[in-house]
Amino acid sequence: MRAGSLVLALHNLDLSGANQVLVNIIADQLRESNVVILSPKNGPSANRFFEAGACIRIGGIKEKLHLISDVILVVCNTIMTADIVCWLERQPMPCVWILHEFWSEAQIAEQIKMRPHVAHINLGVVK
């Protein structure tokens, strides 16, 4: 087991491709790791994460994150977690933001415009 907790900060626990990607990673690659799922609300994906070996905490991500003393990395997924990524820039915790939206560069730029608090982030687009 790896020392420390890998935290996945999710927008929600709904059934979605974004959540299923992380379930697959946990089940296939991180089964013996300390994985903590943080989500502001419960949903049907919670059971999938639990079955893959993660523990789940429901509530405010910022508040719950401060209760985990051994965070080694926070992974945020989807553009909906942009506010958490910006907040984490000011925290002593490393963060990775995975945007796996099926959008063009123009659509991503438009989504960023809708979230002015992330306008300073330079996004690399994988094609």
ZAMARGU-4260 file (C-alpha; in steps of 0.2 Angstrom, whole numbers, plus 5000, padded with zeros to 4 digits):
<rodrens>
0) 5000/5000/5000 | 5006/5017/4995 | 5010/5029/5010 | 4997/5044/5009 | 4980/5046/5002
5) 4976/5050/4983 | 4961/5061/4984 | 4949/5062/4969 | 4938/5077/4970 | 4923/5075/4959
10) 4909/5086/4954 | 4896/5073/4958 | 4894/5054/4959 | 4882/5053/4945 | 4884/5040/4932
15) 4895/5047/4919 | 4910/5043/4908 | 4921/5055/4918 | 4917/5045/4934 | 4919/5028/4925
20) 4936/5033/4919 | 4942/5035/4937 | 4933/5019/4943 | 4942/5010/4930 | 4959/5018/4935
25) 4956/5013/4953 | 4950/4996/4950 | 4965/4992/4937 | 4979/5002/4943 | 4977/5008/4961
30) 4968/4994/4970 | 4980/4993/4984 | 4982/5012/4986 | 4973/5024/4998 | 4960/5032/4987
35) 4948/5044/4994 | 4933/5051/4984 | 4927/5068/4989 | 4910/5074/4981 | 4898/5087/4986
40) 4883/5075/4983 | 4880/5057/4983 | 4875/5047/4968 | 4874/5030/4959 | 4893/5030/4955
45) 4897/5029/4974 | 4895/5010/4974 | 4906/5008/4959 | 4920/5018/4968 | 4917/5008/4984
50) 4918/4991/4975 | 4934/4997/4966 | 4942/5000/4983 | 4940/5018/4987 | 4932/5026/5002
55) 4919/5040/4999 | 4916/5056/5008 | 4901/5067/5004 | 4901/5085/5008 | 4910/5101/5004
60) 4926/5096/4996 | 4937/5110/5004 | 4931/5106/5021 | 4933/5087/5019 | 4950/5089/5011
65) 4957/5098/5027 | 4951/5082/5037 | 4963/5071/5027 | 4981/5072/5035 | 4991/5062/5023
70) 4986/5069/5006 | 4999/5066/4993 | 4989/5071/4977 | 4972/5078/4973 | 4965/5074/4956
75) 4951/5085/4950 | 4941/5079/4934 | 4930/5089/4923 | 4929/5108/4920 | 4916/5108/4934
80) 4930/5106/4947 | 4938/5122/4941 | 4935/5131/4957 | 4943/5118/4967 | 4958/5118/4956
85) 4960/5137/4958 | 4958/5135/4977 | 4971/5121/4978 | 4984/5133/4969 | 4984/5142/4986
90) 4985/5126/4997 | 5000/5116/5001 | 4994/5101/4991 | 4999/5095/4974 | 4984/5094/4961
95) 4982/5087/4944 | 4967/5093/4934 | 4961/5081/4921 | 4949/5088/4908 | 4943/5074/4897
100) 4929/5083/4889 | 4925/5079/4870 | 4926/5097/4865 | 4935/5107/4852 | 4948/5120/4857
105) 4935/5133/4854 | 4922/5125/4865 | 4935/5123/4879 | 4939/5142/4877 | 4921/5146/4878
110) 4919/5135/4894 | 4933/5144/4902 | 4925/5161/4898 | 4910/5155/4907 | 4921/5153/4922
115) 4931/5169/4924 | 4940/5162/4940 | 4950/5150/4929 | 4955/5162/4915 | 4973/5162/4920
120) 4975/5144/4918 | 4985/5138/4903 | 4976/5122/4896 | 4986/5110/4885 | 4974/5102/4873
125) 4977/5084/4868 | 4970/5080/4851
</rodrens>
